[in-house]
Amino acid sequence: MKLGEIVDVLKRYEKRYRFLDVFADDVDDLNEVPWETSEPGIFRYEADRTLYCQPFDKGVLRFSLEAKSPWGKIAVLGAVGAAVGAASETKGGTLGGLVLGMLVGAAIGDRVEMNRIMALQHDGAEWKLYDGPLLPWAKKSLLPQT
Protein backbone atom coordinates (compact mmCIF):
# COMPACT_ATOMS: atom_id res chain seq x y z
CA MET A 1 0.00 0.00 0.00
CA LYS A 2 1.06 3.62 -0.49
CA LEU A 3 1.14 6.49 2.01
CA GLY A 4 -1.64 8.24 0.08
CA GLU A 5 -3.90 5.25 0.76
CA ILE A 6 -3.11 5.56 4.47
CA VAL A 7 -4.08 9.24 4.37
CA ASP A 8 -7.30 8.34 2.52
CA VAL A 9 -8.46 5.77 5.08
CA LEU A 10 -7.60 8.07 7.99
CA LYS A 11 -9.60 10.88 6.38
CA ARG A 12 -12.52 8.54 5.67
CA TYR A 13 -12.79 7.41 9.30
CA GLU A 14 -11.38 10.45 11.12
CA LYS A 15 -14.58 11.19 13.07
CA ARG A 16 -14.35 7.83 14.86
CA TYR A 17 -10.72 6.65 14.60
CA ARG A 18 -7.52 8.58 15.25
CA PHE A 19 -4.77 6.17 14.20
CA LEU A 20 -3.94 3.46 11.71
CA ASP A 21 -1.43 0.84 12.83
CA VAL A 22 0.30 -1.16 10.08
CA PHE A 23 3.44 -3.21 9.65
CA ALA A 24 6.27 -1.12 8.22
CA ASP A 25 7.15 -3.59 5.48
CA ASP A 26 3.65 -3.27 3.99
CA VAL A 27 4.13 0.43 3.14
CA ASP A 28 5.64 0.51 -0.34
CA ASP A 29 6.82 4.13 -0.47
CA LEU A 30 7.94 4.47 3.15
CA ASN A 31 11.54 5.33 2.31
CA GLU A 32 10.72 7.38 -0.79
CA VAL A 33 9.29 10.45 0.95
CA PRO A 34 11.14 13.23 2.80
CA TRP A 35 10.23 12.54 6.46
CA GLU A 36 10.91 15.31 8.95
CA THR A 37 11.35 14.87 12.67
CA SER A 38 8.81 16.94 14.56
CA GLU A 39 9.64 15.57 18.00
CA PRO A 40 11.64 12.58 19.25
CA GLY A 41 10.24 9.36 17.78
CA ILE A 42 7.61 11.14 15.66
CA PHE A 43 8.04 11.71 11.95
CA ARG A 44 6.08 14.04 9.72
CA TYR A 45 5.43 14.00 5.99
CA GLU A 46 3.80 16.97 4.27
CA ALA A 47 1.44 16.05 1.43
CA ASP A 48 -2.12 17.23 0.80
CA ARG A 49 -2.56 16.62 4.55
CA THR A 50 0.19 16.30 7.11
CA LEU A 51 0.79 12.66 8.02
CA TYR A 52 2.47 11.76 11.29
CA CYS A 53 4.22 8.46 11.85
CA GLN A 54 5.37 6.89 15.08
CA PRO A 55 7.44 3.67 14.84
CA PHE A 56 7.19 1.00 17.54
CA ASP A 57 9.66 -1.73 18.39
CA LYS A 58 7.73 -4.60 16.72
CA GLY A 59 7.96 -2.98 13.29
CA VAL A 60 4.53 -1.41 13.68
CA LEU A 61 3.98 2.11 12.43
CA ARG A 62 1.19 4.23 13.89
CA PHE A 63 -0.07 6.83 11.41
CA SER A 64 -2.20 9.82 12.33
CA LEU A 65 -3.41 13.09 10.88
CA GLU A 66 -2.96 14.64 14.34
CA ALA A 67 0.29 15.97 15.72
CA LYS A 68 0.19 14.39 19.17
CA SER A 69 -0.16 10.78 20.19
CA PRO A 70 -1.87 9.90 23.47
CA TRP A 71 0.41 6.94 24.06
CA GLY A 72 2.73 7.01 27.03
CA LYS A 73 6.32 5.83 27.09
CA ILE A 74 7.19 3.66 24.11
CA ALA A 75 10.28 2.08 22.66
CA VAL A 76 10.79 3.70 19.27
CA LEU A 77 13.25 2.83 16.56
CA GLY A 78 15.78 5.39 15.47
CA ALA A 79 14.35 5.83 11.98
CA VAL A 80 11.18 4.97 10.12
CA GLY A 81 13.00 2.72 7.64
CA ALA A 82 14.51 0.55 10.40
CA ALA A 83 11.02 -0.68 11.29
CA VAL A 84 10.83 -2.78 8.12
CA GLY A 85 13.16 -5.51 9.43
CA ALA A 86 11.35 -5.65 12.75
CA ALA A 87 7.99 -6.02 10.99
CA SER A 88 9.24 -8.98 8.96
CA GLU A 89 10.50 -10.64 12.13
CA THR A 90 7.22 -10.04 14.01
CA LYS A 91 5.13 -11.42 11.15
CA GLY A 92 7.44 -14.40 10.63
CA GLY A 93 5.65 -15.37 7.41
CA THR A 94 2.30 -15.55 9.21
CA LEU A 95 0.44 -13.28 6.81
CA GLY A 96 1.89 -14.28 3.45
CA GLY A 97 0.75 -11.47 1.14
CA LEU A 98 -2.11 -10.32 3.39
CA VAL A 99 -1.84 -6.63 4.34
CA LEU A 100 -3.65 -5.81 7.58
CA GLY A 101 -4.17 -2.57 9.45
CA MET A 102 -5.95 -1.57 12.64
CA LEU A 103 -7.86 1.69 12.90
CA VAL A 104 -7.68 2.81 16.51
CA GLY A 105 -10.14 5.16 18.17
CA ALA A 106 -9.83 7.32 21.24
CA ALA A 107 -7.76 6.06 24.13
CA ILE A 108 -8.81 5.99 27.77
CA GLY A 109 -5.79 7.02 29.78
CA ASP A 110 -2.89 4.96 28.50
CA ARG A 111 -4.93 2.06 27.11
CA VAL A 112 -6.97 1.64 23.97
CA GLU A 113 -10.68 0.99 24.28
CA MET A 114 -10.91 -2.38 22.51
CA ASN A 115 -14.35 -1.72 20.99
CA ARG A 116 -12.86 1.29 19.20
CA ILE A 117 -10.60 -0.83 16.99
CA MET A 118 -11.49 -1.79 13.43
CA ALA A 119 -9.42 -4.28 11.47
CA LEU A 120 -8.86 -3.55 7.80
CA GLN A 121 -7.34 -5.46 4.91
CA HIS A 122 -5.68 -3.71 1.98
CA ASP A 123 -6.30 -5.69 -1.20
CA GLY A 124 -3.83 -3.78 -3.36
CA ALA A 125 -6.39 -1.20 -4.42
CA GLU A 126 -8.46 -0.25 -1.38
CA TRP A 127 -9.11 -0.86 2.31
CA LYS A 128 -11.87 -3.31 3.30
CA LEU A 129 -13.10 -4.60 6.66
CA TYR A 130 -11.30 -7.72 7.87
CA ASP A 131 -12.70 -10.30 10.27
CA GLY A 132 -10.82 -13.37 9.13
CA PRO A 133 -9.06 -16.06 11.14
CA LEU A 134 -5.97 -13.94 11.81
CA LEU A 135 -7.92 -11.20 13.62
CA PRO A 136 -6.87 -12.19 17.20
CA TRP A 137 -3.22 -12.44 16.11
CA ALA A 138 -3.44 -9.07 14.31
CA LYS A 139 -4.89 -7.32 17.36
CA LYS A 140 -2.12 -8.72 19.52
CA SER A 141 0.67 -8.02 17.03
CA LEU A 142 -0.36 -4.67 15.52
CA LEU A 143 -1.36 -2.75 18.63
CA PRO A 144 1.70 -1.19 20.24
CA GLN A 145 2.38 -2.17 23.81
CA THR A 146 2.14 0.80 26.17
Summary of the structure (lengths in Angstrom):
residues: 146
radius of gyration: 13.8
end to end distance: 26.3
largest distance: 37.7
contacts: 437
relative contact order: 0.21
helix: 27%
strand: 30%
